[in-house]
Amino acid sequence: MSEQQNEIVKRLDVMEFIARDGSSVERDEAGSPHDGLPIGAPFPDFSIANGGGKVVTFENILAERKPTFFVFVSPTCIPCGSLLPEVMEWQDEMREKLNFVIISTGSRDLNIKKFGEEIAGQVLLEDKRELAEKVQAKWTPTGVLVSSEGFIQSHPASGDTAIRRLADKIRHEDLTRDFLYFTETNVTGKPPLIGKSIPEFSLEDLDGRKWIKDDLIGKETLAIFWGTDCPHCVRMMPEIQEWDKSRSANDPNLIVFSEGDPGEHRELGLSSPILLEKGHKTAIGFGMFGTPSAVLIDEQGRIVTETAIGAGNIWALIGK
């Protein structure tokens, strides 16, 4: 579909909407279009039937061994109608290096009416946007790139213009490149430290043991930046304590960077190390800004996620 045709379809959609409703749409319930799982977090598992009744699982998608562009749409979404024919064109154009998965809601008939029978037959149909909510794809349309290993590779592209922009970046990129990611916006304006080695450091834990960079080599580690004077941190601590006790051998190690009184930190009862340093100087080199926040570090001591802020996004780094 040409750019001119796309523009005509979008204008017709708007005219149809105005004629039917005549009022603006309030989207306050959707939250910020920049919400989304942190880059590097695992994409949630799912099992959803398509319009033809075939059940598709995330395992099926990963078996293709290619990155996947997930596009979340709705049969009541005005821009989605003009976007999906383009998505089908991108699928044909980039099928050698990329999968496209379209996820919608509502009945098969509603989706056929909106998108046509050919497209609707391929769309995965959720009952109540369960997967979309897990991914924090609160607006439609929203696009998210996921790596061939199943990890988030982009911030959510919210809206048809942002999705087209992300698709164009993907079109011109080598998707096999290590530590590849696509950012739209972030809180600080600073790029993530994904792929960077953690900084050299030397800090003591509560028992007086000295920890250095090499101590974090050899196994994945979740580094959480915390503080006793942070109300959000205090509210999160019971979850940290629970996970610290229940971690299995397959889970990442845990290390906590904090500051403040050693006695208060001992009372937390964590078996994982807590490293205290005034001003969080070392933690800043890990990409920390504000508390609570966290990054995941791989076996080679490289940062493999963007900085997750808040309890929900921190646990998302490890699929929890």
Contacts in CASP RR format, 6 or more apart in sequence:
PFRMAT RR
TARGET T0000
AUTHOR 0000-0000-0000
METHOD contacts of the structure
MODEL  1
MSEQQNEIVKRLDVMEFIARDGSSVERDEAGSPHDGLPIGAPFPDFSIAN
GGGKVVTFENILAERKPTFFVFVSPTCIPCGSLLPEVMEWQDEMREKLNF
VIISTGSRDLNIKKFGEEIAGQVLLEDKRELAEKVQAKWTPTGVLVSSEG
FIQSHPASGDTAIRRLADKIRHEDLTRDFLYFTETNVTGKPPLIGKSIPE
FSLEDLDGRKWIKDDLIGKETLAIFWGTDCPHCVRMMPEIQEWDKSRSAN
DPNLIVFSEGDPGEHRELGLSSPILLEKGHKTAIGFGMFGTPSAVLIDEQ
GRIVTETAIGAGNIWALIGK
1 9 0 8 1.000
1 85 0 8 1.000
1 86 0 8 1.000
1 89 0 8 1.000
6 82 0 8 1.000
6 86 0 8 1.000
9 81 0 8 1.000
9 82 0 8 1.000
10 78 0 8 1.000
10 79 0 8 1.000
10 82 0 8 1.000
10 160 0 8 1.000
13 78 0 8 1.000
13 79 0 8 1.000
13 81 0 8 1.000
13 82 0 8 1.000
14 78 0 8 1.000
17 78 0 8 1.000
27 139 0 8 1.000
30 138 0 8 1.000
30 139 0 8 1.000
31 138 0 8 1.000
32 138 0 8 1.000
33 138 0 8 1.000
33 139 0 8 1.000
33 142 0 8 1.000
33 156 0 8 1.000
33 158 0 8 1.000
33 159 0 8 1.000
34 155 0 8 1.000
34 156 0 8 1.000
34 158 0 8 1.000
34 184 0 8 1.000
34 185 0 8 1.000
35 136 0 8 1.000
35 138 0 8 1.000
35 156 0 8 1.000
36 135 0 8 1.000
36 136 0 8 1.000
36 137 0 8 1.000
36 155 0 8 1.000
36 156 0 8 1.000
36 313 0 8 1.000
37 43 0 8 1.000
37 135 0 8 1.000
37 136 0 8 1.000
37 144 0 8 1.000
37 152 0 8 1.000
37 313 0 8 1.000
37 316 0 8 1.000
38 152 0 8 1.000
38 305 0 8 1.000
38 306 0 8 1.000
38 307 0 8 1.000
38 308 0 8 1.000
38 313 0 8 1.000
38 316 0 8 1.000
38 317 0 8 1.000
39 152 0 8 1.000
39 153 0 8 1.000
39 154 0 8 1.000
39 155 0 8 1.000
39 181 0 8 1.000
39 183 0 8 1.000
39 192 0 8 1.000
39 194 0 8 1.000
39 305 0 8 1.000
39 306 0 8 1.000
40 151 0 8 1.000
40 152 0 8 1.000
40 153 0 8 1.000
40 181 0 8 1.000
40 194 0 8 1.000
40 296 0 8 1.000
40 304 0 8 1.000
40 305 0 8 1.000
40 306 0 8 1.000
40 317 0 8 1.000
41 151 0 8 1.000
41 152 0 8 1.000
41 305 0 8 1.000
41 308 0 8 1.000
41 313 0 8 1.000
41 316 0 8 1.000
41 317 0 8 1.000
41 319 0 8 1.000
42 150 0 8 1.000
42 151 0 8 1.000
42 152 0 8 1.000
42 316 0 8 1.000
42 318 0 8 1.000
42 319 0 8 1.000
43 58 0 8 1.000
43 70 0 8 1.000
43 135 0 8 1.000
43 144 0 8 1.000
43 146 0 8 1.000
43 150 0 8 1.000
43 151 0 8 1.000
43 152 0 8 1.000
44 58 0 8 1.000
44 131 0 8 1.000
44 134 0 8 1.000
44 135 0 8 1.000
44 319 0 8 1.000
45 57 0 8 1.000
45 58 0 8 1.000
45 59 0 8 1.000
46 57 0 8 1.000
46 58 0 8 1.000
46 130 0 8 1.000
46 131 0 8 1.000
47 55 0 8 1.000
47 56 0 8 1.000
47 57 0 8 1.000
47 58 0 8 1.000
48 55 0 8 1.000
48 56 0 8 1.000
48 103 0 8 1.000
48 124 0 8 1.000
48 125 0 8 1.000
48 126 0 8 1.000
48 131 0 8 1.000
49 55 0 8 1.000
49 56 0 8 1.000
49 124 0 8 1.000
49 125 0 8 1.000
50 56 0 8 1.000
50 121 0 8 1.000
50 122 0 8 1.000
50 123 0 8 1.000
50 124 0 8 1.000
50 125 0 8 1.000
51 108 0 8 1.000
51 111 0 8 1.000
51 120 0 8 1.000
51 121 0 8 1.000
51 122 0 8 1.000
51 123 0 8 1.000
51 124 0 8 1.000
51 125 0 8 1.000
52 108 0 8 1.000
52 121 0 8 1.000
56 101 0 8 1.000
56 124 0 8 1.000
58 150 0 8 1.000
61 68 0 8 1.000
61 99 0 8 1.000
61 101 0 8 1.000
62 148 0 8 1.000
62 149 0 8 1.000
62 150 0 8 1.000
64 99 0 8 1.000
64 148 0 8 1.000
65 148 0 8 1.000
66 97 0 8 1.000
66 98 0 8 1.000
66 99 0 8 1.000
66 148 0 8 1.000
66 175 0 8 1.000
67 97 0 8 1.000
67 98 0 8 1.000
67 99 0 8 1.000
67 145 0 8 1.000
67 146 0 8 1.000
67 147 0 8 1.000
67 148 0 8 1.000
67 153 0 8 1.000
67 175 0 8 1.000
68 98 0 8 1.000
68 99 0 8 1.000
68 100 0 8 1.000
68 101 0 8 1.000
68 145 0 8 1.000
68 146 0 8 1.000
68 148 0 8 1.000
68 150 0 8 1.000
69 90 0 8 1.000
69 98 0 8 1.000
69 99 0 8 1.000
69 100 0 8 1.000
69 101 0 8 1.000
69 143 0 8 1.000
69 144 0 8 1.000
69 145 0 8 1.000
69 146 0 8 1.000
69 166 0 8 1.000
69 167 0 8 1.000
69 170 0 8 1.000
70 101 0 8 1.000
70 103 0 8 1.000
70 135 0 8 1.000
70 137 0 8 1.000
70 143 0 8 1.000
70 144 0 8 1.000
70 145 0 8 1.000
70 146 0 8 1.000
71 83 0 8 1.000
71 84 0 8 1.000
71 87 0 8 1.000
71 100 0 8 1.000
71 101 0 8 1.000
71 102 0 8 1.000
71 103 0 8 1.000
71 141 0 8 1.000
71 142 0 8 1.000
71 143 0 8 1.000
71 163 0 8 1.000
72 103 0 8 1.000
72 104 0 8 1.000
72 132 0 8 1.000
72 135 0 8 1.000
72 137 0 8 1.000
72 140 0 8 1.000
72 141 0 8 1.000
72 142 0 8 1.000
72 143 0 8 1.000
72 144 0 8 1.000
73 80 0 8 1.000
73 81 0 8 1.000
73 83 0 8 1.000
73 84 0 8 1.000
73 102 0 8 1.000
73 103 0 8 1.000
73 104 0 8 1.000
73 115 0 8 1.000
73 123 0 8 1.000
73 140 0 8 1.000
73 141 0 8 1.000
74 80 0 8 1.000
74 104 0 8 1.000
74 105 0 8 1.000
74 140 0 8 1.000
75 104 0 8 1.000
75 105 0 8 1.000
75 106 0 8 1.000
75 110 0 8 1.000
75 111 0 8 1.000
75 113 0 8 1.000
75 114 0 8 1.000
75 115 0 8 1.000
76 114 0 8 1.000
77 140 0 8 1.000
77 141 0 8 1.000
79 141 0 8 1.000
79 159 0 8 1.000
79 160 0 8 1.000
80 114 0 8 1.000
80 115 0 8 1.000
80 140 0 8 1.000
80 141 0 8 1.000
80 160 0 8 1.000
81 114 0 8 1.000
81 115 0 8 1.000
82 160 0 8 1.000
83 141 0 8 1.000
83 160 0 8 1.000
83 163 0 8 1.000
83 164 0 8 1.000
84 102 0 8 1.000
84 115 0 8 1.000
84 119 0 8 1.000
85 119 0 8 1.000
86 164 0 8 1.000
87 100 0 8 1.000
87 102 0 8 1.000
88 100 0 8 1.000
88 119 0 8 1.000
90 98 0 8 1.000
90 100 0 8 1.000
90 167 0 8 1.000
90 171 0 8 1.000
91 100 0 8 1.000
93 171 0 8 1.000
94 170 0 8 1.000
94 171 0 8 1.000
97 175 0 8 1.000
98 170 0 8 1.000
98 175 0 8 1.000
101 124 0 8 1.000
102 119 0 8 1.000
102 122 0 8 1.000
102 123 0 8 1.000
102 124 0 8 1.000
103 123 0 8 1.000
103 124 0 8 1.000
103 125 0 8 1.000
103 126 0 8 1.000
103 131 0 8 1.000
103 132 0 8 1.000
104 111 0 8 1.000
104 115 0 8 1.000
104 123 0 8 1.000
104 124 0 8 1.000
104 125 0 8 1.000
104 126 0 8 1.000
105 125 0 8 1.000
105 126 0 8 1.000
105 127 0 8 1.000
105 128 0 8 1.000
105 129 0 8 1.000
105 132 0 8 1.000
106 125 0 8 1.000
106 126 0 8 1.000
106 127 0 8 1.000
107 125 0 8 1.000
108 120 0 8 1.000
108 121 0 8 1.000
108 125 0 8 1.000
111 120 0 8 1.000
111 121 0 8 1.000
111 123 0 8 1.000
111 125 0 8 1.000
112 120 0 8 1.000
112 121 0 8 1.000
114 120 0 8 1.000
115 123 0 8 1.000
126 132 0 8 1.000
132 138 0 8 1.000
132 142 0 8 1.000
135 144 0 8 1.000
135 156 0 8 1.000
136 156 0 8 1.000
137 143 0 8 1.000
137 144 0 8 1.000
137 156 0 8 1.000
139 158 0 8 1.000
139 159 0 8 1.000
140 159 0 8 1.000
141 158 0 8 1.000
141 159 0 8 1.000
141 160 0 8 1.000
141 163 0 8 1.000
142 156 0 8 1.000
142 157 0 8 1.000
142 158 0 8 1.000
142 159 0 8 1.000
142 163 0 8 1.000
143 154 0 8 1.000
143 156 0 8 1.000
143 157 0 8 1.000
143 158 0 8 1.000
143 162 0 8 1.000
143 163 0 8 1.000
143 166 0 8 1.000
144 152 0 8 1.000
144 154 0 8 1.000
144 156 0 8 1.000
144 157 0 8 1.000
145 152 0 8 1.000
145 153 0 8 1.000
145 154 0 8 1.000
145 166 0 8 1.000
145 170 0 8 1.000
145 182 0 8 1.000
146 152 0 8 1.000
146 153 0 8 1.000
147 153 0 8 1.000
147 180 0 8 1.000
153 180 0 8 1.000
153 181 0 8 1.000
153 182 0 8 1.000
154 166 0 8 1.000
154 181 0 8 1.000
154 182 0 8 1.000
154 183 0 8 1.000
154 184 0 8 1.000
155 182 0 8 1.000
155 183 0 8 1.000
155 184 0 8 1.000
155 185 0 8 1.000
155 186 0 8 1.000
156 184 0 8 1.000
157 163 0 8 1.000
157 165 0 8 1.000
157 166 0 8 1.000
157 184 0 8 1.000
162 184 0 8 1.000
166 182 0 8 1.000
166 184 0 8 1.000
169 182 0 8 1.000
170 182 0 8 1.000
173 180 0 8 1.000
174 180 0 8 1.000
178 195 0 8 1.000
179 194 0 8 1.000
179 195 0 8 1.000
179 302 0 8 1.000
179 304 0 8 1.000
181 192 0 8 1.000
181 194 0 8 1.000
181 306 0 8 1.000
183 191 0 8 1.000
183 192 0 8 1.000
183 306 0 8 1.000
186 192 0 8 1.000
186 306 0 8 1.000
187 289 0 8 1.000
187 309 0 8 1.000
188 289 0 8 1.000
190 289 0 8 1.000
192 303 0 8 1.000
192 305 0 8 1.000
192 306 0 8 1.000
192 307 0 8 1.000
193 285 0 8 1.000
193 286 0 8 1.000
193 287 0 8 1.000
193 295 0 8 1.000
193 303 0 8 1.000
193 306 0 8 1.000
193 307 0 8 1.000
194 303 0 8 1.000
194 304 0 8 1.000
194 305 0 8 1.000
194 306 0 8 1.000
195 302 0 8 1.000
195 303 0 8 1.000
195 304 0 8 1.000
196 302 0 8 1.000
196 303 0 8 1.000
197 300 0 8 1.000
197 301 0 8 1.000
197 302 0 8 1.000
197 303 0 8 1.000
198 213 0 8 1.000
198 216 0 8 1.000
198 223 0 8 1.000
198 285 0 8 1.000
198 286 0 8 1.000
198 297 0 8 1.000
198 301 0 8 1.000
198 302 0 8 1.000
198 303 0 8 1.000
199 213 0 8 1.000
199 282 0 8 1.000
199 285 0 8 1.000
199 286 0 8 1.000
200 212 0 8 1.000
200 213 0 8 1.000
201 211 0 8 1.000
201 212 0 8 1.000
201 213 0 8 1.000
201 282 0 8 1.000
202 210 0 8 1.000
202 211 0 8 1.000
202 212 0 8 1.000
203 210 0 8 1.000
203 211 0 8 1.000
203 257 0 8 1.000
203 275 0 8 1.000
203 276 0 8 1.000
203 277 0 8 1.000
203 282 0 8 1.000
204 210 0 8 1.000
204 211 0 8 1.000
204 275 0 8 1.000
204 276 0 8 1.000
205 211 0 8 1.000
205 273 0 8 1.000
205 274 0 8 1.000
205 275 0 8 1.000
206 262 0 8 1.000
206 263 0 8 1.000
206 265 0 8 1.000
206 266 0 8 1.000
206 273 0 8 1.000
206 274 0 8 1.000
206 276 0 8 1.000
209 273 0 8 1.000
211 255 0 8 1.000
211 273 0 8 1.000
211 275 0 8 1.000
213 301 0 8 1.000
216 223 0 8 1.000
216 253 0 8 1.000
216 255 0 8 1.000
216 297 0 8 1.000
216 301 0 8 1.000
217 299 0 8 1.000
217 300 0 8 1.000
217 301 0 8 1.000
218 299 0 8 1.000
218 300 0 8 1.000
218 301 0 8 1.000
219 252 0 8 1.000
219 253 0 8 1.000
219 299 0 8 1.000
220 252 0 8 1.000
220 253 0 8 1.000
220 296 0 8 1.000
220 297 0 8 1.000
220 298 0 8 1.000
220 299 0 8 1.000
221 252 0 8 1.000
221 253 0 8 1.000
221 254 0 8 1.000
221 255 0 8 1.000
221 296 0 8 1.000
221 297 0 8 1.000
221 301 0 8 1.000
222 252 0 8 1.000
222 253 0 8 1.000
222 254 0 8 1.000
222 255 0 8 1.000
222 294 0 8 1.000
222 295 0 8 1.000
222 296 0 8 1.000
222 297 0 8 1.000
222 314 0 8 1.000
222 317 0 8 1.000
222 318 0 8 1.000
223 255 0 8 1.000
223 256 0 8 1.000
223 257 0 8 1.000
223 283 0 8 1.000
223 286 0 8 1.000
223 294 0 8 1.000
223 295 0 8 1.000
223 296 0 8 1.000
223 297 0 8 1.000
224 240 0 8 1.000
224 254 0 8 1.000
224 255 0 8 1.000
224 256 0 8 1.000
224 257 0 8 1.000
224 292 0 8 1.000
224 293 0 8 1.000
224 294 0 8 1.000
224 314 0 8 1.000
225 256 0 8 1.000
225 257 0 8 1.000
225 258 0 8 1.000
225 280 0 8 1.000
225 283 0 8 1.000
225 286 0 8 1.000
225 288 0 8 1.000
225 290 0 8 1.000
225 291 0 8 1.000
225 292 0 8 1.000
225 293 0 8 1.000
225 294 0 8 1.000
226 233 0 8 1.000
226 236 0 8 1.000
226 237 0 8 1.000
226 240 0 8 1.000
226 256 0 8 1.000
226 257 0 8 1.000
226 258 0 8 1.000
226 291 0 8 1.000
226 292 0 8 1.000
227 233 0 8 1.000
227 258 0 8 1.000
227 259 0 8 1.000
227 260 0 8 1.000
227 291 0 8 1.000
227 292 0 8 1.000
228 234 0 8 1.000
228 258 0 8 1.000
228 260 0 8 1.000
228 261 0 8 1.000
228 264 0 8 1.000
228 265 0 8 1.000
229 260 0 8 1.000
230 290 0 8 1.000
230 291 0 8 1.000
230 292 0 8 1.000
232 291 0 8 1.000
232 292 0 8 1.000
232 310 0 8 1.000
232 311 0 8 1.000
233 291 0 8 1.000
233 292 0 8 1.000
235 311 0 8 1.000
236 292 0 8 1.000
236 310 0 8 1.000
236 311 0 8 1.000
236 314 0 8 1.000
237 268 0 8 1.000
239 311 0 8 1.000
239 315 0 8 1.000
240 254 0 8 1.000
240 256 0 8 1.000
240 270 0 8 1.000
241 268 0 8 1.000
241 269 0 8 1.000
241 270 0 8 1.000
243 251 0 8 1.000
243 254 0 8 1.000
243 320 0 8 1.000
244 254 0 8 1.000
244 270 0 8 1.000
244 271 0 8 1.000
244 272 0 8 1.000
245 271 0 8 1.000
247 254 0 8 1.000
251 318 0 8 1.000
252 296 0 8 1.000
252 318 0 8 1.000
253 272 0 8 1.000
254 270 0 8 1.000
254 272 0 8 1.000
255 272 0 8 1.000
255 273 0 8 1.000
255 275 0 8 1.000
256 270 0 8 1.000
256 272 0 8 1.000
256 273 0 8 1.000
256 274 0 8 1.000
256 275 0 8 1.000
257 275 0 8 1.000
257 277 0 8 1.000
257 280 0 8 1.000
257 282 0 8 1.000
257 283 0 8 1.000
257 286 0 8 1.000
257 288 0 8 1.000
258 265 0 8 1.000
258 274 0 8 1.000
258 275 0 8 1.000
258 276 0 8 1.000
259 276 0 8 1.000
259 277 0 8 1.000
259 278 0 8 1.000
259 279 0 8 1.000
259 280 0 8 1.000
260 276 0 8 1.000
260 278 0 8 1.000
262 276 0 8 1.000
265 274 0 8 1.000
265 276 0 8 1.000
268 274 0 8 1.000
275 282 0 8 1.000
277 283 0 8 1.000
280 288 0 8 1.000
280 291 0 8 1.000
286 295 0 8 1.000
286 303 0 8 1.000
287 293 0 8 1.000
287 295 0 8 1.000
287 303 0 8 1.000
287 307 0 8 1.000
288 295 0 8 1.000
288 307 0 8 1.000
289 307 0 8 1.000
289 309 0 8 1.000
290 309 0 8 1.000
292 309 0 8 1.000
292 310 0 8 1.000
292 311 0 8 1.000
292 314 0 8 1.000
293 307 0 8 1.000
293 308 0 8 1.000
293 309 0 8 1.000
293 310 0 8 1.000
293 314 0 8 1.000
294 307 0 8 1.000
294 308 0 8 1.000
294 314 0 8 1.000
294 317 0 8 1.000
295 303 0 8 1.000
295 304 0 8 1.000
295 305 0 8 1.000
295 306 0 8 1.000
295 307 0 8 1.000
295 308 0 8 1.000
295 317 0 8 1.000
296 303 0 8 1.000
296 304 0 8 1.000
296 305 0 8 1.000
296 317 0 8 1.000
296 318 0 8 1.000
297 303 0 8 1.000
297 304 0 8 1.000
298 304 0 8 1.000
305 317 0 8 1.000
308 314 0 8 1.000
308 316 0 8 1.000
308 317 0 8 1.000
END
